[in-house]
Structure formats: structure tokens, C-alpha cells
Amino acid sequence: MNADHWEVSDEQVVEMTGKSLAHWTEVLNLFDAEKKRSNDVVAHLKNEHQVPVSWARTLTTGYLQRQG
């Protein structure tokens, strides 16, 4: 899958999760997501923050790609 697939607008994120992309970036920073397995990060967003699984995956993958 190409990298552009994981790029979403702030408006899309707010519409689907109720929170901004900046909010989720901060949540993932606080969770130390860059040092964890992506499946664990997805599970954290889904279970602790009630993010739908498809959006948890999108947010996680986009975040990890931005981190390099």
C-alpha cells in the first residue's frame, strides 16, 4: 500500500474520531508509540480511547511513518 493512503486530513480525523490529528499525535507521543509494536498501538487506541479499529490503524501507521 502506498504511503499516501495513510495521509488523512484533520477534518477527516475529527469527523471519524471526534478529536484532531494533533490530539492523537499527543496521545501517541505520551504512549511512546514509536517504541512499541504497531498492533499494540492500535489496540491502545481502540481499547483505551474507543477509536474504531480502522481509524486506529490509520492513525498508528500515519504516525509511525511521520516519525521516520
N, C-alpha and C positions, 0 to 999 in steps of 0.2 A: 504494500500500500504506500502511496507516495506521501511525503511529509505534509503537503498542503491539505490533505484530508483532515489532519488534526488541528488545523488552524481554524478557530471559530471566533466570531465577533463577541464583544462584550454583551451586546444586545441579545444574541442567541443564548449565551450563558445565563444571563438574568432571566430570560423567558423560561428556560428549562429547569433552572435550579433555584431561582429566587434571589441569588447572590451574584455579585460581579466577579469577573475574572480576577481582579486584584484581591478580592476576598479569598477566593480559592487558592491563589498563589500564596497568600499569607498562611492559610491553613496547612498547605503542603510544606511550606518552609518550617513551620512550627512542628510538624510531624517528622521532619528530617527525611522527607520523601526521597530525596536524591540518593540516600544511602540504603534505601530499602528495595525489596523486590517489587516490581510493578503490581503484581497480583495482591500483595499486602497493602499497597497504597489504595488500590481500587476498593478493596474490602473495607479499609478505614473510612473512605468517603461514603461508601454505601451504608455501612453499619453504624457509624458514629455521627454522620451528617445527613443521612437519608437521601443521598444523591442517587438518582436512578442509575443502574449499573452501566448502561451505555454511555451516560454522561460522566460517570466516574472514570471509565476507561478513557474517554476523550480528554478529560481534564488531566488525568495522570500522564498519558502519552505526550500531550502537548507540553506539559510542564517539564517532563524529563528531556524532551527534545530541546526546549529552550535553555535548559541547564547545561547542555553540551554533552 
